[in-house]
Structure formats: C-alpha cells, structure tokens
Amino acid sequence: MSKQDYSRVAGGAAIGARLRRLSESLDGDSARVYAALGISFEQRWFGVLNQLAINGAATVGELAATLRITHASVSQTRQSLEKAGIVTSQTDPGDARKKKIMLTAAGKRLVAKLQPIWMAFDAAALELNAEAGNVVASLNKLDDALERQSIFDRIMNRIG
C-alpha cells in the first residue's frame, strides 16, 4: 500500500510544501548535473553569478533588487563565492559606503565553462514548462497575488 502524497491531496492548502518539494527536487537534480560533470558549483550561487556575468559588477543591494531576494541572502552567497575565489568585492568609487561585487579571473573562467551547461538547463526548463502547461504563467499569477497581499496578511485577516 502506498502512502498518500500530502501536498497533492491537500491541494492549494499545501502550496508552500509543494513549492519546497519541487524546489528541492530541481536543486537536487541541478547539483547532480554539476557533480556528474566534475564541476564544483553550488546551485544557490546561480542567481548572483549569472547576474554578474550578464551585467558586470554590482552591489549587494542591486543584486537583491534584481533577484528579488533579501540582502542577507545575497551577502551570504557573496561570502561563499568569495571564499571559493569566484568573486571579489571592492569599494564603489561612486559611494564609499558600498562595495561592488565582481567576478575574479577564476570566476570568469568558471562562467565560460558553465555557459553551455546553463543553456542546457534553459532548454530543459523550457521543455518542462511546456510539458506542464506553462506553469510559469501560473507562478507569475501567484507572485502577483502575493504582491497584492502577502500570505501573512491573508492569514492575519482570518484570525485577527
């Protein structure tokens, strides 16, 4: 007898659990790809590293705004990337209170090596999105709904 899949049975009530599970699955498979290719790379680095590769040097605040994640998350990723020798930070000439994060020579070599792999990731993701009936459109709607009113506010309105 197989156990029921809680997040499928609960439907929308388990959206957080479902998204976490899907994220863990995607991240786990991504890690397996890098490991199979002998590349030392942490999936959590992707957003910051990709933005630096596309747009050049940026501050933590700029990256956080572009990626729509917290400053703390970008700072932790920056520290990990610096420890790995992939990025470095320098004082922003326009504002001494800020530091610009930029790719090191080793970081540029890594990005060059990763570009064809990232293209394969993109193609696989597009295929998966099409197979799933354009789930990205639904995620955009979810993102917009949460922008209009957070889950926190929705819950507090029901219990407050």
C-alpha positions, 0 to 999 in steps of 0.5 A, spaced: 500 500 500 502 506 498 502 512 502 498 518 500 502 524 497 500 530 502 501 536 498 497 533 492 491 531 496 491 537 500 491 541 494 492 549 494 492 548 502 499 545 501 502 550 496 508 552 500 510 544 501 509 543 494 513 549 492 519 546 497 518 539 494 519 541 487 524 546 489 528 541 492 527 536 487 530 541 481 536 543 486 537 536 487 537 534 480 541 541 478 547 539 483 547 532 480 548 535 473 554 539 476 557 533 480 556 528 474 560 533 470 566 534 475 564 541 476 564 544 483 558 549 483 553 550 488 546 551 485 544 557 490 550 561 487 546 561 480 542 567 481 548 572 483 553 569 478 549 569 472 547 576 474 554 578 474 556 575 468 550 578 464 551 585 467 558 586 470 559 588 477 554 590 482 552 591 489 549 587 494 543 591 494 542 591 486 543 584 486 537 583 491 533 588 487 534 584 481 533 577 484 528 579 488 531 576 494 533 579 501 540 582 502 542 577 507 541 572 502 545 575 497 551 577 502 551 570 504 552 567 497 557 573 496 561 570 502 561 563 499 563 565 492 568 569 495 571 564 499 571 559 493 575 565 489 569 566 484 568 573 486 571 579 489 568 585 492 571 592 492 569 599 494 564 603 489 568 609 487 561 612 486 559 611 494 564 609 499 559 606 503 558 600 498 562 595 495 561 592 488 561 585 487 565 582 481 567 576 478 575 574 479 579 571 473 577 564 476 570 566 476 570 568 469 573 562 467 568 558 471 562 562 467 565 560 460 565 553 462 558 553 465 555 557 459 553 551 455 551 547 461 546 553 463 543 553 456 542 546 457 538 547 463 534 553 459 532 548 454 530 543 459 526 548 463 523 550 457 521 543 455 518 542 462 514 548 462 511 546 456 510 539 458 506 542 464 502 547 461 506 553 462 506 553 469 510 559 469 504 563 467 501 560 473 507 562 478 507 569 475 499 569 477 501 567 484 507 572 485 502 577 483 497 575 488 502 575 493 504 582 491 497 584 492 497 581 499 502 577 502 500 570 505 501 573 512 496 578 511 491 573 508 492 569 514 492 575 519 485 577 516 482 570 518 484 570 525 485 577 527 
